[in-house]
Amino acid sequence: MIDCLLLAGSPNTGPLRDISPMAYEALIPIGPRAMVEYVLEALKASNCVRRIIVIGPEEIARLPAASGVEVYTPADSLMENLAAGIALLKGTETVLVATADIPLLTPAAVRDFIDRCGDRRADLYYPVVREEIVERHYPGGRRTYVRLTDGRFTGGNLVLFRPAVFERCRAKAQEFARYRKNPLKLAALVGPVFVLRFLLRRLSLADAERRITALVGITGRAIVSEYPELAVDVDKPEDYELVVSRYSSH
């Protein structure tokens, strides 16, 4: 069993504002429930998670799926919310971090990711999903992919990491978070040779894993997942329509 930090503090000030007037993205309704509820239910049903701390609006505490969950008011940025959650989980050796915008998440996807992290000796584990897997299950979506020698990958929205390394790599992690949807800017952070190999399509997943974790100053592993639900986040109206269509068809 592992403790989990669920980040649900993103204000609804971007493209999803056209979908819903809710103040926070996590509270945008998908069918009869708020988006964050689907994530909470998947985490609980995975039987891998012991304690769930949510950094998000107080309304989440009143949702049926939030029973037994701790909810704390969000700060002004992703990194501040992450730091606040880590402080609340002080003493926890390993934390699973999830975002509230992946309502297609399943218990099996959570279990599989944690199982693939193995002995958890690395500081950080980050899931990636192949383009063909995402397109096979959720065709037509607009995801951000990185082309490597071993395929085209998109990032997932779960991270397993050791809180003890957070302060050491906080500044660089903030840069990576800022540019997570821009592959070229991400590559630029790690130097011209890395950029050149990326542009020439001579960069492998293992190369990227080694260089990025070394730059941040931690040990890390990319986990190739077969579960596209990890990568289908809702941050655009077309994402929202995709998710709604999936739930309405069941």
Secondary structure, DSSP 8 states (H G I E B T S, - for coil): -EEEEEE---BS-SGGGGT---SBGGG-EETTEEHHHHHHHHHHHTT-EEEEEEES-GGGGGSGGGTT-EEE---SSHHHHHHHHHHHTTT-S-EEEEETT-TT--HHHHHHHHHHTTT--SSEEEEEEEHHHHHHHSTT-----EEETTEEEEE-SEEEE-GGGHHHHHHHHHHHHHTTT-HHHHHHHT-HHHHHHHHTT---HHHHHHHHHHHHTS-EEEEEES-GGGT----SHHHHHHHHHHHHT-
